[in-house]
């Protein structure tokens, strides 16, 4: 069970490492520091508010104390010693309250100064962390981009690997099609395959067509020369005989592929 637990924790830690983005972690830490700074500032504001409230109470008590003192003097001047004594008694009670409030005011003022100093220090740390955070994020982004570029150039990245395999498959298919086309051309030229369209010709037929075409041109040229020179009819007969021989040669040439296929 201990071993299984250790393996599970190791697998979970590895999965978390793959899922964790340092930039997101830094942003989250910065956000938490800002929230803490905001809480400290609210604490300073609350303490300052309490201090201000005590100051108002102190001012009221001091005003009442001064008023009672004046009333005691007037009563004593009028011969009312009893009223003067009562006024001074009340003034003494108010003075005790003023003393207590002054003590609380001093305590709150000290806390306010401490919180203000802590808020200032925390603000400085947050600003420094923000600068460091942005520097680390920029460095991490640059390193990540450089790594991807290096993997792309070296061909070890998954995307470039897929592209390389696609190119290899395309080259293999192209070579296979070229080889098949060349083999079909050779079989058609050798006569092993028939062309149903009748457009393809083997080497023998092409050579016979070329020879017969050249013979027709020569005979036509000789006939035209005979007509221009007005030669005897024997020359014309010779020309006609040559045409007949040429016709026989063409017929034999046309029968040659059939004979070759039948063999």
Buried (B, 14 or more C-beta within 10 A) or exposed (E): EEEEEEEEEEEEEEEEEEEEEEBEEBEEEBEEBBEEBEEBBEBBEBBBEBBEEBBEBBEEBBEBBEBBBEBBEEBBEEEBEEBBEBBBEBBEEBBEBBEEBBEBBEBBBEBBEEBBEBBEEBBEEBEEBBEEBEEEBEEBEEEEEEEEEEBEEEEEBEEBEEEEEEEEEEEEEEEEEEEEEEEEEEEBBEBEBEEEEEEBBBEBBEEBBEBBEEBBEEBEEBBEEBEEEEEEEEBBEBBEEBBEEBEEBBEEBEEEBEEEEEE
